[in-house]
Amino acid sequence: MTFTGATNNGTTSTWNYSVAKLDDKTKDLSHWVLALPSCVKVVASSPASVVDLNKADPTTGVTGIKWESGVANGGNFSVTIDASSCPGPIQVTDVTVAAKTGGKGVQYNTGLISGPAPAICPTATKTSVPPTVTKTPVPPTVTKTPTNTFTPSNTKTATPTKTPTNTFTPSNTKTATPTKTPTNTLTPSNTKTPTNTPTPTKTATCAPVTVAENGFTSGRDDFSFANWGGNAGILTNQQMVKMFSTNVSAICAAAVKADGSCTLKPNAQTWLNQINATMGGGRCDAMAVTSMRFYKGIDKITDFRADATKTYDLLIDNMRGQIAYNFTLQATDPVASARVTARNQLLKLTIQELITSMNSQNPADAKTIFLSQLIPAGDPRGSVGRHGHGLTPFRIIESCSGSGIYKVYIYDNNYPGNATRYVNVDTNQGTWNYTLWGGMVWTGSDTDTENKLGIIDVNKYSEPAQVPPSLVDGTSSTDVWIAGMAGDAMVTDGNGQALPAADVLSNEDPTLGQSISIYKVPAGQSILIKGNVAGATITQFAGGTSSSVEIPANTTNAQQAEVKLEGAKVTSSVDANVTLTNATSSVKMEGVTGASLTGDKVAVEGKGSYNLTVTNITANGEQETATKSGLTITSGDAQYVSTTDMSVKVDQGNDGTIDESVTLDKVSATTSTNTVFLPLVIK
């Protein structure tokens, strides 16, 4: 597969690809999928394609545009997108591509290829000179020799190389003066550098004073590349096994293989999928922590690039794996518990602790900052929902000695090389604010239960990660993860009491991925979500099982809906996609209003037809999958899914007697596969 160029059509852009068979012995393609960001709208494609930016392809797990007609022997493909709803200019970057061959079994590979993605935020330039543009308009060209190719096969795919094109000008060009802009070239517009909200003033007769400085230096100790979204560099199966190496039996359904991977238990696979979906919105917290760990010598830069002398020398390809690993540690103890404690500390104590740690030369005292923000429906800032961000502090200036009003200067990994950004903190009022981009200001206070500023000890990331108790069979611990939900939905326990989020996985850009709010639910308590649940995925992990409810964004009446989770039972007032898992089975029902799992039996609730997928894991780690589309629930009847014999039992009239059994269509058994996107080092 080769990226052959992109053209600007004014308000849209067209992206072109070529697919070719290697030889006559190569299998025909069944379909291929190109990842697209959720903020774009597909306005045309050639040949005809399937687009669902809210749902991943069930075979490859990639969300985007899918070509499955006329692909057997390859050909030329194009997609035209409208990115006017994206947060920044479209740029060429590595995106995920996946291809499945025809024939029996699930045979597919996933790799990277040049494709469209919006800048997470305007990229800061080191000088005020506008970006470089070419002097003479040159039309896009198709490379004669494919260099940015992705070849589907039954082996792991090497990382594709990048082919320079003349169709996009990088948005972070440092120097050069502008000349005439080509008409058939996508050139990002000049970005405006957001300015921070002015620090509250306090009458004083003295000058500002630096009260803390740790020596972290922009252009040396930060990363040269910006925070990125999408799924180029996500947590792999092997990394998850390594992370929980002290208790792999809790997550693996069979023995660990020679390559370090295992067949994950269904609930553990659901957990991994949720982590990676969140990572699509940015990796800011992990970049903040990782850069500080390098600066303090906790991790070695040369483990990731042998000739590097400073963090700024590292390339994004060197760091994808480790950043994905550190991102995931947010959701595990001891890091997760430390973040919860830090969220609830008074700002005055937080700043005092940060000043002490920054003035210490001891690596054991190194800390970074995390922010959380709830943006409610109707807020003029937009981006409704819960979000988080991670920052690396390097200097604190007090407006006047003893004033209690501070500017905390930080490295924001959305702005590499920029040492001018800061967070305002007033410890007298117990308030803080920070401007991200485009004038969007986040604020919080000691009395605000949702919008918090906290600090985290980066040495916590060195301690062994614990398997979340809710993933362990037989435990009473319950976690509820809610992704992609609007800020006006109410989350309550079984007694009608509102539940505040215990934490938010740091992810500041909802247009690129789903932010996840994590709720700790008392054992045995049900949870009710009321309000706008359009586009939300609600997942409960409890005692080695999981219950997941996905509400497609275009679902009728989803703006005023109710979803209830009671142990292994799920009910919804609107049609939903429900997935229930236990230690060895996963049952997914698309288009139902509820389901409950008891032993090897799932009771299905619905008002019409639904699609069903059942996956069992055998003792030797093989996955057996069976499906059935267009199953119908007749009013007054009851239906049960048997995971043992992979069938649907129909009880007509719901009188307790099984009147009909429908056998599902089995898919060939496969062993669990794992795709490693890039080389990585796990510390």
N, C-alpha and C positions, 0 to 999 in steps of 0.2 A: 504494500500500500504506500502511495506516495502523495504528499501534499504538493499540488501543482500551482498554488497561488491563490490570492484573494483580491477582489476588486471592490472599490467603493462605488455605490450606486446613489449616493446622496444621503438619504435617510436609512439606507440598508447596506449590507455588504454580502458578497457572494464568495463562498469558500469552495474550492475545487480539489478533487482527489482522483487519483487513478489507481485501479486495482488490477493486477495481472497475475496469471498463473505462472509458477516457476517452470513447470513442464507438464507433459501429458499425464504423468503419474500422480500429480498433485490432486488431492480430493477437491470436488466442487465445494463452493461456499454455500452454506445454508442461509446465513445472514451476517451482517456486520453492523456495529454500533459505534457512533462517534459521540463522545461526551460533549454536552452543551451546558452552559450555565443556566440556572433557572430563571434569570432575569430577561433572557432574550425571547423573542417571538419568531417562530419559523414561518416565513411568508411564502416560500416556494422551495421545491426540491426536485431534483432530476437524477434518476427516475423517481417515481412516486415512492413515498416512504411513510413510516409510522413514527409519530412524535408524541411522547408523553414525558414532559419535564418534571412530573410529580411522581413518577414510578419507574423503578429500575427494570431493565430487561431481566426476566426471570432466569435466563440461562447464564448470562455473563455478569450480571449485577451492575452494569453500566447504565446511567441515566442520560438520555439524549435523543438523537435521531437514529432510526433503525431502518436499514435497507434490507429487504428480504425477497424482493421480486426482481428477477433479472440479474441476480448477482452471481450465479453459479460459476460462470467463466470470467468474472471480473468486468471491467469496463470503466467508463468515466462517470463520476458522481459529483453532484454539487448541491449546496444548501444555501439559501438566501435568508438572512436573519435581520430582524429589527431589534437593535440594542438600545433604543431610546429610554427604556426603563432601567437600564443598568446604572450603577453608582459612579462609573468612570468611563473613560474612553476604551473602546475595544482595542486589544493588542494581540499579537501573535505570541502564543506560549505553548508549553507542552500540555496536551490534554490526553485523556485516556481513549484508546481505541480497542475494540474487541471484535474478534471474528470467530464464528463457529462453522466448522465443516459439516457437510452432510454425512449421512450414514448412521449406524447404530452407536448409541452411547453419547455422552456429552463431551465433545472434543472441541475445546476452544482455547484461545490464548488472548492475553491482554497485554498491551504495550502502550507506548507513548508516540504521539505524532503532533506536528504543529497544527494548532487550531485556535478558535476564538475564545477569549476570556476578557472580562472587564478588569481594569485596574481596580484593586481593592479600594484605593483612594488615590487622589492626585499624588504623583511622585515628586518629592522635593528635589530640586536641582541645586548644585553647589554654587552656581552663579546665577545671575538674573538674565543671562542670555537665553533667548528662546531656543527650542529644539532645532536640530539640523533638518533641512529639507533639501531635496535634490534640485539642481539648477534647471535641468531639462526634463520635462515630463516623459517618462518611459513606461510604456504599457507593461502589464505583468507578463512574465514569460514562464513557459513550462519547461522544467529541467529535462534535458534529454536522457540523462542517466539518473535514475532514482537514487537518491542518497538518504532521504528521510523516510525510509520504508519500514513497514511492519509486516512480517510474513507469518501467517497462521500456520502452526504445525503442532505436532504432538509433544514438542519439547518446550522448555521455558524460553521466552523470547528475550533477546538482548535489548538493551536500551537503544532506541533509534537515534541516529545522529541527526543534527539539525542542518537544514539547507538554507543558507541566507537567501532571502527574496527581496525584491525591490518594492514590495507592495505595502509594507508597514514601516514607519519610522519609529524607532524606540522612543518611549515617552520620557525617559530619564536621561536624554543626551546632555552631557555636561557643558559642552562648549560649541561654538560656531554661531554665525549670524544668519538670519533667515533670508532666503531669496524667494523666487516665485515658487508656489506650491503646485506640484503636479495635480492634474484634475482626476486622474484615474488611480490615485494612491490614497490609502487610508492613513491620514496623518493625525495623531492625537492633538487635540486643542491644547493651547497653553494652559497650564494648571495654575490655580491660585493657591498660595500657601495660606492655610487656615491660621488665623491668629487666635491666641488664647484670650479668654475672657479676662478683663482687667482684674487685678488683685484688689479686694476690698481695702480701702485705705483706713489708716488709723492715725490720729494726730500724734506726731512724734517730732522730736528735735534732733534725732540722730539719723545716721545714714544706714542703709541696708547692710547686713552683716552675714557673711558666709558661716553657717553653723555646722555644716557637714560636707565632706568631699571625700570620695573614695578613689579617685584617680582614673576611673573608667573614662576612656577617651573616644570620642566619635571619630570614625575613619580609621580606627585601629582595633578597637575592642568590640565594635558592633559588626553585624553582618553587612556585606556589600550588596546583598539582594534583599528585596522587600518581602514582607509577609505575603503569602499567596493562598488562594483558595483552590477549590477543585480537588480531585482525587489522584493527583500525581504525587505519590509519596504518602501512602496510608499504612496503618498498622497491619502487618502480615500475620499469618498463622504462626510462623516460627517465632516472631517477636512476642506474641501473646503467650506461647508456651514458655519462652525464656523468662518473661516477666513473672509468671506464676510457677516457676520451676520447683518451688518448695511444696506445691500442692497441685501437681498437674492432674491428678485423678479427679479433682473437682471440676475440671473443664474438659478433659479429654474422654471420649467414649471408648477409646482403644489405646494401645501402647504408642508411645512416641516413636516416630519413624527415624531412619538414619539421617534424613535431611533436617531433623529438628522440628518437623511439623507433626500434627496429629489430627485425627478426625474429631472435631469439636462436638461436644454435646449441643443439642439444638438451642438450649437457652444461652449457652456461651457464644454460639454463632450469632444469635440475635444481639447480644451485648456488643460483640465486635462490629457488627454492621452499624449499630447506633453510634458507636465511637467514630467510625470512619465517615458517616454521614455528617456528623458535627464538624469534623476536621475540614469539610468542604468549605466552611465559612471563614477559614483563616486559622493560623497556627501561632497567634501572637504570644500566648502565655508560654508555650514551649520555647519560642525564640528568645523571649526575655530571660527565662531561666537558663537556657543553654549558653547564651552569651555571657551571663554572669559567672557560670560555672567554669567556662574557659578562662575568663579574666582572673578568677581567684585560683586557677591551677587545679581545680577539683577534677576536671577532665583535661585530657591532652589534645591539643589541636592537631598534632602530628598523627594521632590515631585515625584521623579522617582525611588528611592530606599530608604526605610525607615532607613536602618541601615548603609547607606553610610556616610562617614565622609569627603570624598574628591572625586573629579571628577574621579580619577583613579579607584575608587571602582565600578563605574557604569559599567554594562554589556551592550553589544550591544542590547540585547533584551529589556533592560530598555529604550533605546534611539531611537529605529527605528522611532517611530511615531513623536517625537519632531524634530528629525533631518530632516525628510521629510517635516515637516511643515516649518521649518526655511529655507530649501532649496528653497521652493516655493516662499517665500517672496522676493527673488531676482527679480522675474518677476512682482512684484506689487509695486505701490507707497505706501508709500514714499521711500522705499528702492531703487527701480529701478531708480528713478530720481536722488537720491543722488549718486548712482554709476556712472551715466552718467556724472554728474558734476565733480566727483573725477577723472574720466578718463582723463579729459581735463585740469587738473591742472598741472602746472610746477612741476617737481620733487623736485626742491629746496624748494618750498612752502610745498609740500607734506611731505618731511622729517622734516621740521621745525615744522609742525603741529603734526606729529607723535611723535617727541621728547617731545613736550609740553604735549601731552596727556599721554605718558608713565610715565612721571615724576609726573603726578597728581595722587593723591589718590582718586579723585572723580570718582565714577562709571559713572557719566554722560559724562566723557571724554574718555571712553574706545573705542578703535578702533582696527580693524583687516585689513589685507592686502589682496587685490585680484589682480591677474595677468591675462592678456589676451594675446594670441599668435596666429598669423596666420602663418601656415606653407604651403607655396605654392607648387604646383606640381613640382617634380624634386628636391626638397630639400633633401639633404642626410640624414636629421633627420628622414624622413618618417612621418607617421601619418598626412598626408595631411589634411588640414582643419583648422577651428577655434576652439580654446580650451581655457579653463580658469582654474584657481587654486586659492584656498583660504588658507591663512596662518595666524598664530597667533604670533605677535611679542612679545619678552620679554626683549631684550637688544639691544642697538645700540652703536657700537664702531666706533669712528672717527680715521682714520689712524694717524692723528696729529691734534692737536687743531687748528681749522680754515682752515684745508685742504679741507673740503667739500667732502671728500671721506669716505664712510661709509660701515661697515658690519652690516646689520640688522639681528640679530639672531632671528630665528623663530621656532615655533612648526609646523612642517609639519605633518599632520595627516596620511600620508602614512608611517610615521616612528615613531610610538609611543615610548616614552622613550628616544628619541634621542635629545640631547640639543646642537648638534654641527653644525647644518645646518644654513646657512645664505644667504641673498640676497646682492649682491654687488650693491652699488649705487654711482655714481659719479655726484654730483650736478653741477660741473663745466661744464662737457660735456653734462649734462642732459641725462645720460644713466644708464641702469640697466641690470643685468643678474642674472640668477638663474639656477643651475643644478638640474634637477628633478631626473632622474635615468638613469642608463646605459650610462652615459656621455651625455645625451640630455640636451642641454643648451637653455633656453629661453632668449631672449634679447628684449630690447625696448628702446625708447628714446622720448624726448619731441617733436621731429619733426615727429615721426612715428605715423600715424593716427590709426593703427591697434593694435600694441603691446604696452600695457600700464600697468603701476603699479599704483594702486589707494588704498585709505584707506576708510573704511566705519565705521560710528558711529554705534556700535552695539545696541544702544538705539533706533535706527530707527525701529528695529525689534519688539519693544514694541508698536509702534503706530498702530492704526487701519489700516488694509490693505484695499486699495481701489480696487473695481472691475475695471479691465482694461477698459478704456472708449470704446475700440474697441469691447468689448463684450456686450455693452449696446445698446438696440434697438434705432435706429434713430440718433445715434451720427455720426459725420463726421470723427472721429478718425480712423486711419488705421495702423495696425501693421502687419508686415510680418515676420514670423518665418521660418528660413531655417535650417534644420537638416540634418547632414550626407553628406553635399556637399563638393566636392573637392575644394582645394584652388585656382584653376585656372579658376573658373567660374566667370563671370563678372555680377554684379548686378547694373542695371541702372534704372533711373526713365523714365517717358514717353518722356522726352526731351533728352534722351541719356546721362544724367549726372550720373557718378558713385555715388553709395550710400555707404558710410562707415557704418559698423554695429554700431548701437547705443550702444549695449552691447552684451556680450556673457555670457550665464548662465554657471557658473563655473563647468567644467567637463573636466578633463585633459586626460582621456583615451578613445579614440574613438573606441578601439577594444571591449569595454564593453558596450557602449551605444552611442547615438548620441548627439554631442554637438549642441547647438542651438544658432544661431546668430539672433538677433532681430533688425529689421529695422523699423524706423519711416518714414512713407510715407505721404507726403502732401495730404490733402483731394482732391479726384478726380483724383489723379495721377495714371497712370498705372505703372507696374513694369515689367522689362524684365530681365530674367536670361539666359545668353548665355555661352556655354562651356560644361564642363564635369558635367552632372547632374545625372550620374549613382548612384543609391542608395540614392538619395536625397528625402526629403519630404519638400515641399514648401507650407506653409499655410498662408493665408491672413485672418485676422480678421477685420471686418469693419461693424460698425453700427448694431451689433446684428446678423450678418451673418458670415459664414466662407467659404472659398474656399480652398481646399487642393488638391495638385498634388503629387502623389507618383510615382517615377520612379524606378522600380525594377533594381537592380544592373546589371542584365544580359540582359537588354533591348538593342536591336540592335541600333547602332548609338547614344547611350546616351552620348558618350564621346564628341560629337560635336552636341549639341542640343539647342533648344530655348524653353523656357516656358514663357508665358505672362499672367499676371493677370490684368484684367480690371474690377474693381468692382466685380460683380457676374458672370463674364465671364472668362473662362480659356481656353487657347489654348496651344497645345504642338506639337512640330515637330516630336515627337516619341510617341509610345503607352504608356499610363500611366493609373494609377488608380486615378480617380477624384472623390472627395466627396464635395458636396455642401450642406450647411445647412441654415435654417432660424430659426425662433423662435420655430417652432413646427415640422419641418420635416428635414430628412437627406436622401440624395440620393447619393448612391455610385455606380460608374460605373467602372468596371475593364476591361482595354483593349481598351480605347477610346483615341481620340486625342483632345478632347475639350468638353465643355458643358457650358451652361449659364442658370441662374435661374431667372425667372420672375414670381412673384406671386407663384402659385401652379404648375407651368409648368417649366420643364427643357428640353432645346433643347440639343440633343446629337449629337456629331460629331465623326466620326470614319471611318475606312477603312475595317472593317470586323465584326467579332462576338465579343460580349462583355457580361459580366455578370452584373446583376443589383440587387441592394438591396435598398428598400425604407422603412424607419421607420418613423412613425407618432406618436406623443405623444397626447393622449387624454386629455380632461379637468380634469379627475380624476387621471392623472399621469400614466396611462397604456401606454405601448409601443406596437404599432401594426406594425408588420414587414411583408413584402412580398418580394419575390425574383423571379428571372427568369434567367436561365443560357442559353447561346448559342444564344442570340438575335443577329440578323444580320442586318447590315445597308447596303442596296444596293446603289450603286453609282447613284446619281441623286435624291435619295429619302431624305425625312426629317423625323426625329423621335422626339417625344416629350414624356416625362414622366409626367404623371399626378399624383401628390401626393394625390389629393382628392379621386379618385377612384382606386388608385394604379394600373394603367394600362399604356401601351405604345401605343401611337397613331402614325400610319404610314401614311405619306403623300407621296404617290407615285408620282414621278415626281416633287415634291416640288411646286405644283401649288396652295397650300392653302386649298386643300380639304382633309379631313381625309378619307382614303380609308380602313383602317383596325385598329382594336383595339385589343391589346393583354393583357389579364388580368394576373396579377402576381399571384404567388402561395403564399397564406397567411400562415404565421406562427402564432401559437396561441399567443394571447396577453399576456403579462407578465407585472408585475410591476417592477420598477427599483430595482435591487439588489445591495447590497454593501458588500464587503468582508473586514473585519478588520484583518490584518495579526497579529498584536501584540497589547497588551495593550499600551495605550499612554496617555500622559497628554498634554492638550492644554492650553497654557498660554495666 
